[in-house]
Amino acid sequence: MTILVAYDGSADSRAAIEFAAKHLTAEPTVVVTVWEPLLVQIRRYPLVAAAFGVGAEDEAHTQAEQHAKEGADLAVAGGMSDVTYRAVADNESIWKKIVDVADEIDASLVVIGSRGLAGVRSVLLGSVSNHVLHHAGRPTLIVPPQKNPS
């Protein structure tokens, strides 16, 4: 059994890794970070992406590699022992790339955090975790956002 954990450096993805490390420690794990190449950003947001220039692509890839390594380090610190990581470029959508990687490694479980958006915010911003859940065709664990203690 191989576990795929999506990690983007956010508090929500950190919670997903911590949960997986606490409850699923005995399985090989791949931590994946998906990043958007500049050409994809230009196609989606031409004015914003063009302002960052050519070096932004290398910087985005480097940052994605750092996030993936950070996620793997968190998993190891949480008790997982057989952990690898990778950063992959997204040419369509982040959720589809996560599903593609899950298919590629034949993951028996996908673990992903959720930002906890609901209603109009979820519709407008989309939900990577919701799309992964409905398109992965394999067990998917969505870890909800951590509640702030009051």
N, C-alpha and C positions, 0 to 999 in steps of 0.2 A: 504494500500500500504506500503510495506517495501522496503527500499533502502539498497543495499549492496555496501559498499565502500571498495575497496582493498587498503591497505596501507602498505608500506614496509619501511617507514622512509625516503625515497628519496624526493628530492625537487619536482619531478614530481608527486608523490603520495600526497604530501602536497598540491600541486596545485589542485588536484582532490578533496580533502576534502574541501578546501577553496571554490571551485566553488560550490560543492554540498551544503555546509552550506549557501552560499549566495543565491542560487536559489531554494533550495528544503527543506526549514526549517521546514515545517509542518508535515513531515512524520517520522514514526519510522525508525531508521537507525541502521544497524549492520556494524561495522568496522571490517574487517578481515585482519589478517596478516598470510601469509603462510610461514612456515619454513621447511627446509629440515633436517630430522633426519640423524644422522651420517651414518647409514647403507645405505641410499640412496646416500649419498655423496661418500661413499667408492665404491659403485657399479659404479658410474659415473666417479669418479676421485680417484682411489685407493691410489696413492702415496701422494696426497695432504691431503686427509681426514685422512689417517693413522697417519700422522705427528701430528695431533691435539690431539689425544688420546680420552679416554672415557669421560672425564669431558666436552669435547666440546659439546656433545649432550645436557647436562643439561644447559650449558651456552647459546646455540643456542635457546633452548626453552624459557629460561628466557628473552633473548633479544627480541624474537618474542612477548612475552607477554607485554614487555615494549613498543615495537613499536605499538602494537594494542591499548594499553591504551593511548599512546601519540596521536594516530589518533583520538580516541574517545574524548579526551580532546580538540583537535583542533576543532572537529565538534561542541562540546558544546560551545567553545569560539566563534565560528562563528555564533551561534544563534540556532543551533539544540538543541532540548530538550529531545527527547526520543532516547538516544543513548546507545547501548551496544557494547561490543567488544569481540573478541575472537582470539586466535592464534591456527592455525590448522597445523598439520604435513602433509607434501607433500610426498606421497609415489610413485607418478608417475610423475606429472608435475604441476607446479604452476598454470598454466591457468586452468587445469582440476579441481584442488581443488577449485579454485574460482567458477567455474561453478557448481561443486557439492554443495558448500555451498549455492549458489544462488538457486539451486533446492530445497535443504533442507528447506530453510526458505521461499520458494516461493516468491523470490524477484520480485517486479514489475519493478525494474530498477537496473542495475549494473553500478557503476561509477568506472572508473579506469584511472590512468594517463598513459601517453605515453612518452617514452624517446625520441621520434622523430627520431629514426633511420630510414634510408632509404637505398635502394639499397643493396649492398653486406653486409654492416654491419647488416642490418635487417635480411638477410638470414642466416648469420653466427651465430648471437647471438639469433635469434628467436624473436618473439614479443608476449609477454604475452597478451597485449591488443588486438592484432589482432586475436589471437586464441580465447580469450574470446568472442570477437565480433562475430566470425563465428560459435561458438559452444554453446553459452549460450541459444539460442532459446528464448530470451526475450530482451526487449529494453536494449541497452548498450550505455552508454555515455563515450566516450573517451576524456579526457581533454588533450589537447596538452601541450607540455612544455611551460613554461613562456618564453617570449622573453626578453632578456637582453636589458635594455634601453641603447642606444648608445650615 
